Amino acid sequence: MRKTIVALAALLAAGCSLSAQPGSAGSGDAKVVIGYQSKTINTVTAGTLLRSLGFLEKRLAGKYRVEWQDYDTGAPITAKMVAGKIDIGSMGDYPLLINASRTQAIDAARTELVSVTGYNLRGGLNMVVVPPSSPAKTLADLKGQKVSASAGSAGHGTLVQALERAGLDPATGVETVNQLPPVGATALQSGSVQGYAQFVAWPGLLVFKNQARLLFDGSALGVPTFHGVVVRQAYAKSHPDVVQAFLQAQIDATRYLHEHPLEAAESVAKATGLPPEVVYLYNGRNGISTFDVTLKPQLKAALEHDEPYLKSIGTDFRDVDVSRFVNDSYIRKAYGAAYDSDTASTANAAAVTGADGACGIPVSDPATAGELWLAGETITHPAATPTCLLRQVAAVSKAGKTVRAAYVADTVTGTHWFADKAVWVKDPSADEKDRLRPFTTRDGADAFLKDHPKAERVDYAAALKAAAAGGADR
């Protein structure tokens, strides 16, 4: 109680009145302040894409002025929500829990989780990368070395859980260096850290730019990870019209992303400076992120699962009543009658479909489907299997066309990855349309090889050659 009183006193002394915030109805200058993370592209439907499309402003119809504030992580958004200076924010699951922990003891600042932006049920939104020349083959190989992570972030949480599973004490196994994502990326390039644990889209960006190699795919944990939208409870109660407008606009942006994935990727890329190919890896058809606004039970359970890890990394974390923090009443109203049925579904509304031109079969299985994006084209070409995708790449390359990006699904986890960055295995015992198997990491490929003694690792060039040769190459 004493800490709560001190915190409130400090806010009031700083001129942060919690009872009369800018943006209140009838103020003459009504506004809503949105905190978002432009480069955390799993939040684009509540941030970057939503802002560029102008859907919120249209929904508000000039009744409120929208102020967008961009940050690298969720921590400053939480700090400003505590101070009453941000009304609605979006962030990852670990920062969401910290947000709840920081605000739950202050009634005027208490927040609620009201929707989800995107999720990955296996944890693929967070990854650990190393320099391309690193000798590390598994996470355990980083023992005693420095790993950059943003303290309390989803990437940090994945690192802690992964180290524990690798048999290392997260507190002593590696030296975790607390850095913002862009600072850590620079540190990895300079050699001052030997690993980099971060959230979407930083790992994919560094690998795409040939500045890193994926060492640990968060999907190996099998623990859901997601990003969501929080609102100050007091603000939601006094401005329910704004909250409804925001959530309806988020639904609009989500539908746009599903229906126009390439255009959405190009839009986000333009706003953030990220390569469109990286944005599409996460946000495109069958991307690493599934965009869905509903508050699914698996994601609520993930919050409860993550609490002990937040305590273990020394974030001054207080227990959170997740059932009280999660409030689906607002999104349920905005979504309509289909809310319960869609909440129960985990199907990606932006699936890869169509006919595979190389193998002559329909594209129907999301566990094997991939896509080819050629330079100068505004469409993608679907592939039924990774082997069929490689056949397409070999054919268009022979025809002199330039591949902008080729995406394949990891054989075990389903994580979509760049075909030319994947670890490839040739399995002669498999069907000729499924003979070449991609993995996001060497560790994943090695595990497969142990169970398939006739299989062998091949580099990307050899995989392309084998795919082009078809069934004759055994």
Sequence and secondary structure as in RCSB ss.txt:
>XXXX:A:sequence
MRKTIVALAALLAAGCSLSAQPGSAGSGDAKVVIGYQSKTINTVTAGTLLRSLGFLEKRLAGKYRVEWQDYDTGA
PITAKMVAGKIDIGSMGDYPLLINASRTQAIDAARTELVSVTGYNLRGGLNMVVVPPSSPAKTLADLKGQKVSAS
AGSAGHGTLVQALERAGLDPATGVETVNQLPPVGATALQSGSVQGYAQFVAWPGLLVFKNQARLLFDGSALGVPT
FHGVVVRQAYAKSHPDVVQAFLQAQIDATRYLHEHPLEAAESVAKATGLPPEVVYLYNGRNGISTFDVTLKPQLK
AALEHDEPYLKSIGTDFRDVDVSRFVNDSYIRKAYGAAYDSDTASTANAAAVTGADGACGIPVSDPATAGELWLA
GETITHPAATPTCLLRQVAAVSKAGKTVRAAYVADTVTGTHWFADKAVWVKDPSADEKDRLRPFTTRDGADAFLK
DHPKAERVDYAAALKAAAAGGADR
>XXXX:A:secstr
 HHHHHHHHHHHHTT  SSS TT TTSSS EEEEEE TT GGGGGGTHHHHHHTHHHHHHTTSSEEEEEE SSSH
HHHHHHHTT  SEEEEEHHHHHHHHHHHTT TTT EEEEEEEEEETT TTEEEEE TT    SGGGGTTSEEEE 
TTSHHHHHHHHHHHHTT  TTTSSEEEE  HHHHHHHHHHTS SEEEEETTHHHHHHHTTS EEEEEGGGG   E
EEEEEEEHHHHHH HHHHHHHHHHHHHHHHHHHH HHHHHHHHHHHH   HHHHHHHHSTT SSEE  S  HHHH
HHHHHHHHHHHHTTS      HHHHB  HHHHHHH TTHHHHHH    SS   EEETTTTEEE  TTT EEEEET
T SSEEEESSHHHHHHHHHHHHHTT  EEEEEEE TTT  EEEGGGSEEEE TTS TTS EEEESSHHHHHHHHH
H TT EEE HHHHHHHHHHGGG  
